[in-house]
Structure formats: C-alpha cells, structure tokens
C-alpha cells in the first residue's frame, strides 16, 4: 500500500518506498508516467 495515502492499487517504488501513482504525480516524479504531470 502507498506509504502516503494507503492506496493499495497502482503502486510503484519511489525512493525505495511504495507509493501510488496519484502520490507520485503529486510529488512530480513518476516512473510509469511520462512528462504529462511535471507541473507543480
């Protein structure tokens, strides 16, 4: 599950932690998504 929001779906590793895509996008660094979500 995501270490930030607890979402158990669509997780990926972010600096060694499990995060969901939404939180990764919110932090501006996704592994799976391309430059679609770099705006802050």
Rosetta silent file (secondary structure, phi, psi, omega in degrees, C-alpha in Angstrom):
SEQUENCE: XXXXXXXXXXXXXXXXXXXXXXXXXXXXXXXXXXXXXXXX
SCORE:     score description
SCORE:     0.000 S_00000001
   1 L     0.000  155.413 -178.959    0.000    0.000    0.000 S_00000001
   2 L   -63.910  132.825 -177.770    1.062    3.591   -0.568 S_00000001
   3 L   -72.592  -15.326 -178.023    3.100    4.921    2.355 S_00000001
   4 L   -94.754  -48.369 -174.539    1.481    8.342    1.982 S_00000001
   5 L  -117.895   -8.815  177.056   -2.243    7.722    1.482 S_00000001
   6 L    85.598    3.192  178.282   -2.627    3.973    1.989 S_00000001
   7 L   -62.735  130.512 -174.963   -3.931    3.314   -1.513 S_00000001
   8 L   -96.787   -0.597 -177.874   -3.369   -0.356   -2.295 S_00000001
   9 L  -112.297  153.552  174.126   -3.677   -0.123   -6.074 S_00000001
  10 L    58.008   43.348 -178.423   -1.329    1.055   -8.813 S_00000001
  11 E   -85.957  153.776  175.182    1.708    1.172   -6.540 S_00000001
  12 E  -145.743  165.039  177.831    5.278    1.764   -7.629 S_00000001
  13 E   -83.774  131.105  178.492    8.627    2.199   -5.934 S_00000001
  14 E  -132.521  105.606 -175.494    9.576    5.776   -5.165 S_00000001
  15 L    52.275   40.817  175.936   12.966    6.160   -3.476 S_00000001
  16 L    83.437    3.055  179.137   12.553    2.679   -2.012 S_00000001
  17 E  -115.797  152.278  174.788    9.038    3.270   -0.721 S_00000001
  18 E   -80.609  125.206  174.657    5.716    2.058   -2.052 S_00000001
  19 E  -135.071  153.544  175.355    3.620    4.902   -3.393 S_00000001
  20 E   -85.806  166.774 -175.738    0.533    5.019   -5.558 S_00000001
  21 H   -62.098  -36.877 -178.557    0.517    6.809   -8.891 S_00000001
  22 H   -61.886  -44.648  179.865   -1.523    9.718   -7.506 S_00000001
  23 H   -69.958  -35.989  177.680    1.002   10.478   -4.781 S_00000001
  24 H   -63.563  -41.173  177.355    3.896   10.032   -7.196 S_00000001
  25 H   -64.884  -41.288  179.719    2.268   12.518   -9.548 S_00000001
  26 H   -61.217  -31.300  177.899    1.665   14.893   -6.655 S_00000001
  27 L   -87.653   -3.981  174.771    5.383   14.770   -5.923 S_00000001
  28 L    78.343   13.304  179.404    6.149   15.346   -9.584 S_00000001
  29 L  -135.872   98.727  175.861    8.160   12.182  -10.043 S_00000001
  30 L  -110.232  147.598  176.633    6.531    9.219  -11.687 S_00000001
  31 L   -89.544  -38.760 -174.205    8.283    6.181  -13.039 S_00000001
  32 L   -85.600  -34.047 -178.087    5.400    4.941  -15.158 S_00000001
  33 L   -89.565  147.075  177.377    4.042    8.245  -16.433 S_00000001
  34 L   -86.083 -154.649 -169.886    5.967   10.433  -18.823 S_00000001
  35 H   -75.542   23.134 -179.896    6.211   14.227  -18.707 S_00000001
  36 H   -69.429  -24.184 -170.889    2.440   14.646  -18.579 S_00000001
  37 H  -129.965   48.156  179.520    2.489   15.590  -14.904 S_00000001
  38 L   -94.273   -9.190 -179.524    5.602   17.636  -14.208 S_00000001
  39 L   -67.998  144.611 -178.830    3.719   20.848  -13.445 S_00000001
  40 L  -114.673    0.000    0.000    3.763   21.884   -9.805 S_00000001
